[in-house]
Amino acid sequence: MLLQTWKSADNIVRKDIINPGTFCKKPTECATCEVIIENINVTNASVHDLESKFNSEILNNRSKNTLTIGEANCEIDRQIERAIQMMMVSEKSLVTVDVLLEGIDNSLVIKFEITLNDVQPYKPIWEWTPEEKYSVALKYKEAGVGLFKEGRYVDAFHRFSKACKILITLEPIKDLELDKTLEKSNNVKALYRRGVAHGNLKDVEKAVADLKNAANLEPHNQTIKEQLSIYNVKLQEANQKFENMMRRMFKT
């Protein structure tokens, strides 16, 4: 028998079914969902605040929305995703989110009606290939970097955390043996390419290490020297930022 009411274990989210849907697999990570949201009511804030102040991309004054499970960028949307993951296609429910957010003294209580119109399912994570896992983790990491630059550190942490959780499910990749082989080789072109790849992934320290090795093998290669110079500067800047941050942290 289908439960008419579902409540999260932490009591933050509650879902009361208005019209039951069609029995199907519920939305999981990376599933695309089409939803209709109506009759939003908010306590301790305005409906406009949900988007402008609390960064909701789901409660955005548009009744019809398409979203992907796992891509929520704020606390409100993360909680809404939890409710959606407990819904059937064509189900209409009253969702209540009771959450304490930064910048307000009392908890924010949001109530709205949501209909799950359609779901494009995605296979469960244990069926993902290593390439799929890496691709999704990289997307989450890049989203986290963007949020961090905006000063949204808690939201960035959640994105980085999701990326890490996916990466730790990866089994050892045979290609990692290539790194060990490369360390022992004198393949200048391979060292150069890997160094630039590390740089593009913002791993400046590894970029400098590979480019230094390549430069030692071909000291007159101007292309390698130019890239090494670029990433040396970036490494010095990163080290300086770290030192400044540590000084601020321990400043009395």
C-alpha positions, 0 to 999 in steps of 0.5 A: 500500500502506498504511503500517503505521507512521507517524512524525512528522518531529520524532519526537514522534508514532508510530502503529503500525497494529493493525487497518487501517480503511476507506479514506476521507478523513482527518480535517482541521481542524474534523472531528468524530471519535469515538474509543475509547482503551484501555490507556494507559501513561505513563513519568515520570508517572501516567495521572491526571497527564495530565488533572490536571497536563498538562490533557489533555481526550482522555486523561481516563479516559473510553474513548470521546471525541468531539473536533474537530480543531483544538480541542486545548488542550494539548501532549499533545492537539495531538500526539494530533490529529496521529496522528488526522489520519493515521487511517482510519475503523475503524482501531485503532493503537498511538500513542506520544507522546514529548514534553518538557513544562514541569514535568518533567525527562525527556520524557513517554512516553505509549502507548495504543491508539486506534480511530477509530470515526467521522468527520464530515468538514469541508470543506478550509479553501480551501473555507471562506467568509470568514464561516466563517474569521472564525467559526473564528478568533474561536472560537480567539482566545476559547479563547486568551484563556481559556487566557491568563487561566488562566496557560497562556501556551504553550497560549494562544499556540498558539490565537492562532497558529491564529487568525492563520493562518486570518485571513491566508488571508482575501482583502480584504473589500469591507466594509472599504471601508465603514470608509473611507466611515464615516470620512468620514461624519457618521453618528452612529448608525453610529459609535456602533454600530461603537464598541460593536462594537469594545468587545465585541471588546475593542478598547478603543482603537478603541471610544474613537476611534469614540465620541469622534467620535460624541460630537463630532457629538452632544455632548448624546447621553447614551447616547454619553457613557455608553459613552464614559465606560465605555470611557475607563476601560477604556482607562486601565486597559489602559494602566496594566496595560501600563505596569506590565508594561513596568516589571516586564520592564525592572526591574533 
